[in-house]
Amino acid sequence: MLRLAAVALCGLAFVPAARAVAAPDKHLTEQRATKIFLGEGKVSDGAGRYPKGSLVTQATFEHAYRDWNVHVWSGDAGEIATGRVDDLTGAVTEAWTGPQVAWEMARGVKGAFGGKELNSAPVWLFFCAVFLLGLADLRRPFSLRNLDLLALLSFSVSLWFFNRGRIFTSVPLVYPPLLYLLGRAVWIGIRGRGGGGPSRWPVWLLVAATVFLAGFRIGLVVESSNVIDVGYSGVIGAQRISSGQSPYGHMPVDDPRLKACSAPDREGSIPYRIQTNGRCESADEHGDTYGPVAYQAYLPGYWSLGWSGKGDRLNAARFTTILFDSLCLAGLALVGWRFGRAPLAATLAFAWAAYPFTQYAASSNTNDLIQPALMILGFWLVSSPVGRGAFGALAGWTKFAPLLVAPLWATYPERRARPAILFALAFVAATLLGFWILLLEPNPFHAARVFWDRSIRWQVGRDSPFSIWDWRQYHAGLPDLHVLQWVLSILLVVGAAASAFVPRRKSPLQLAALTAAILIGFELVQTHWFYLYLPWFFPFAAYALLAPSPSPAPAVEPLPESGDRERRELVPAG
């Protein structure tokens, strides 16, 4: 007892001393933390765009992390800056301004898209160098062909700024190469000439390089890729379909009424909740914004590898990526073989394998390789109205952009009633095939309305900082370009319709060029644009820029009026 009493007395003796040396609860005050944050260079520049008297601030101390969470608002612009200040050192550890406040993808997180390995300078420059070396005209360094290739690669400059969170620099840099490629595609589509011809390298060397690159690409997807929300949405949709539900209106949500199945994250949000289907899943509330084919395409991967919810590596998404990336490569080889035999087949397949932005989409495990794969197959079957119609519809009901190409494809090679009718019938049949999933719902008509609201309507009305068209939302002296956007959108629709009539008769080269032009035009007027969309038009731009120009038709003596029908059908078109 005496020993215990002595220990207790000693403990009491040390209590005042402990209190004397204990660290205070906070080193900074709210006012001091706010002043430090507003003085940070990036924040100071961003807040300087707004009237000083309009700024409203709030700083909250978080005991668990010993830092201050600071928020800045300005009138109609809403929250214009947010970040963190370390309480002990007074250092600004996070600072996000403008679009970075609401959009994490605008913050320049290394490897957030495409994985860290692909975004490293050595790997990215390796793809660029191989692409140029394999396709450039090395004997004429200042040729138009080389300028075309540099335009295709120049999106890398914009991507460099994007990866550093400099959105107001990265976004404008996208438009010059898009406009250049649009002009080239329209020029080739109207004239019917301009293809630079296949690569000068031996076919066997191109094939060997393509096989190596294909294996390297698969290795990147398997070992060092990440699955972004788009690929996650595809896997969720496949799981819902397999469970007898339409994806539309059945995505996992972050509803506080649902039971949590994970601890809160740094921001206090619950990443995983038990959904109404009993599965522990991460929220993806706007994952049902794509066409029905975008979800059905993930069914083979889901059936093969499954998806368990929390903790799953989403290998079903990687399976789908490798499948459709391989289809794009093989499809371009088939297209090249059909229209230019081995040299063009090797060139087009190599172009796809070496182009860094096709790998960017693959390493992000997005659904943006599904659409081009289906359109490539439709182009391969170009002489069949049924093939064009079916694959054109399936591509259109993946991510909608190819729907604008339908008038052009329906009238290839020229306007005739019977092929156009066959195209339309195949288009409708493939559309019904794509939308069969709406029959999984108790009321298909209500399901169709949900599809419209959750996909097309939401896509048209969404906000985004990744184009110049919606920058007015930041109220920082940036122009409102919505009227110009609508004017250009109308011109795009008119141009897509006009492509059915001009030129009157089209070659495969013209069809590819005009297809690329329409898809590029669609991307130019998009409110939400991203580098993942470059593979949409790349196969057709590659064909237009790398396929040889068609030889002039030989002169043929005019047939007399009494000439037999068989001889008339053999007369080459002018």
Summary of the structure (lengths in Angstrom):
residues: 574
radius of gyration: 28.6
end to end distance: 114.7
largest distance: 132.4
contacts: 1856
relative contact order: 0.11
helix: 60%
strand: 7%
